[in-house]
Amino acid sequence: METGNMNTSSTPNKGKSQLPLQEKLLQRRNSKENLDRFIPNRSAMDFDYANYMLTGKENPSSSSSPSREAYRKQLAETFNMNRSRILAFKNKPPTPVEAIPNDFSSHQLKSAKPRRHIPQTSEKTLDAPDIMDDYYLNLLDWGSSNVLSIALGHTVYLWDASDGATSELVTIDDECGPVTSVKWAPDGRHIAVGLNNSEVQLWDSTSNRLLRTLKGGHRSRVGAMDWNNHILTTGGMDGQIFNNDVRVRSHIVETYTGHDQEVCGLKWSASGQQLASGGNDNVLQIWDRSMAASNAPTQWLHRLEEHTAAVKALAWCPFQSNLLASGGGAGDRCIKFWNTHTGACVNSVDTGSQVCALLWNKNKRELLSSHGFTHNQLTLWKYPSMVKMAELTGHTSRVLYMAQSPDGCTVASAAGDETLRFWNVFGTPEVAIKPAQKTNSVPFAHLNRIR
């Protein structure tokens, strides 16, 4: 069981990662083996034949008897004495093998690319007073219109990344607050605000107007939310998950029942077909829309119990639609990768510290994780080798929340130290990798249909 506010710390496991590729050189032969002298076998040579072929004369010591002449003719027939050369190659001699072939070394030089510079410090830091240091909440999100939302106590603020302008969206009354979650709709204009009293408010950010309040579902605070088109999925401390159709008056259209404790992580896949949920019961569950029922609770597709602490950090892979990454709390400290079609765990990495949030690089095969005790760092991993590429430090408290800019290059992180930091960790994309199939991202077909 994960504790929302923890004061104890754990020491991370330190390990040395090995290089996945090592240059291999061809071994040179021993100098004694590089022999270029021809040493004949004298017992196998016929000196009479050799003398005759070189001088055209027979050995003076030999007589020109009929027997000697017959021997000479038989010798010429046997050894092909019509040759003009004593020694001749039948085939071209083999090409010597070089220790490092020229074409290989030139190929290596051509294919080598300069390593991307990853800044180790944040490019911008903003104050975030009164942000709640609670592991189970989700208080930071970055919308498609390049506006970042953050909940500080009872107030939701909007920060426009294009010009740095800050505005206040709403301040919640004491009997309803504080704010426990925020989530932008795919259109980047409408935003959902989850509250401590179990209600969810829908706001129009351009006009600062409250559109409607969703109530009657949860019995306690709403700490996790995610959008799937016009469906807003909410997870609460009561362990319940609801699909809310924001276009209709009776907004609860599906119910997912399976968690015994607070739901702290919710993420829809890019296709909108599968939902991942994580809870304080250490359980990760995968739900499929095709199994949803409107008149009865939906049965999960996979119930995964390999984590040993609360599961909050969830991230669907942008280049492999059935790959999900999940992170465990302080008692688990692992990042696990799942095939959501089969429910199999394909890899698990012990990070050495509490995993608070996960984000995939949209343009390269990399994964970013944020951590708690004891270093409060952000770690960039190369996928699938899971070799550490960089560790970003600066926060002095656990990094509970992360959000990614619309272009995928910049990451914002917020921590219990009451700071909001911006990191240029993913760089500028050269060629974007092919994303997973996405459905229509318009959440509201007609604004006048929101009640």
Order of alpha helices (4+ residues) and beta strands (2+ residues): alpha-alpha-alpha-beta-beta-beta-beta-beta-beta-beta-beta-beta-beta-beta-beta-beta-beta-beta-beta-beta-beta-beta-beta-beta-beta-beta-beta-beta-beta-beta-beta
